[in-house]
Each structure stands twice: as C-alpha cells, then as structure tokens.
C-alpha cells in the first residue's frame, strides 16, 4: 500500500512494529520479534497530511530518515526523456 494512502489504524500498526520491534501474526498468541528496515515511497505531501491530521506525525518522523526526491517526467529535460526511452526500448 502507498504510505501516503494508509489509514490511521494501519499507520498505528506500522508505528507499533517499528517502535516495539515485534508483531503478532494472525492467530498466534505470542508476538514475534523482528528487526526490520522499511523503504517507503509516496507521491503525497506528507507534511501537509500531518498538518491536516490525516497522517501520524510520530510515524512521519520515524520514516523520514533519508529523503530522495525524483522530479516527474513533465519537469525533466528532453535529454533525460530520450535516455529513458532508449533504455526501455533496449
């Protein structure tokens, strides 16, 4: 699921796993210890969603460790698009 589209209950569950480092599998009585790293992507404005109360602020700061911004194709130059076309045609 797209991180920016996650429901508040799903965000709470993800945060619980990231902070507590354990999860409960469906039907299990005992939690399982986990050591995970996540790579998340979104096209949404997460700081804006935090301000609107649609995204948990604590989860936002937990996942915002390294931010990479990739400009959309409409903002790239013709040279970039040409390279991409050549790559995918090959």
N, C-alpha and C positions, 0 to 999 in steps of 0.2 A: 504494500500500500504506500502511496505517496505520503511522505511525512507531513506535509502541509495540509493534507486532506484528512488526517487521522482524527477520530472523535476524541473528546476529552477523556472518556473512560479508557480508550486504547492508549492515549498518551500517559495516563496514570499508571497503567500496567507496564508500559515500556520503561518509565522512570523507576518504578519499583524494582524491576530486573536490573537496571543499570546501577542503582544505588545499593541494593541489597545483595546483588550478585547471586541470586537464587531465583528459581521459578518453580511453579507447581504444574506438573503435567496433568492434563485432563484425566481424572480418575485415580490419580496417585494420592496417597495420604502424606507422603514425605516430600518436602521440597528438594530440588536438585541444585547443587552448587554449580555455578557457571562462571567462566572467565571469558567475556565477550568484548569485542570492539565492533562498532557499527559504522557503516558508511551510509549516509543518508543524503538524499537529494530532493529538491523541491523547486518548483517554479513560482511558488507563492512568496509573498512578502511576510516572512515570519515575524520580524519586529512589529509590523502592522497588526498581524493576527494576535500577538501578545497584547498590544495596546487595546484591541477590541475584546479581549478576554476569550478568544477562540483557540488560543494555543498557550499551553502552560509555560510560564516564564522560567520556572526551575528546569524544565526539560529543555527549553531553548538554550539556556546557558550550559547545560550538560552536553548537548550535541554540537554546540558552536565552538569547536576547538580549532579546526582549520577550515577556512572558508575559501573555496575556489569559485570564481565567477566566470562563466562562459557566456560570451555575448551571443545572442541569437543570430541566425544566418542573415536576417534583414539588416543587421548592423555590421556585418563583415564586408570586407572589400572583395572585388571581383577576383583577385588573386587567390584568396582563401577558398572561395567557392569553386574556382577552377581546380585547385588541388584536391578538394574533397570529391568532386565529380570524377576526376582521373582515378583516384583511389578506389572508389566504389565501382567504377566501370571495370577496373582491372580485376 
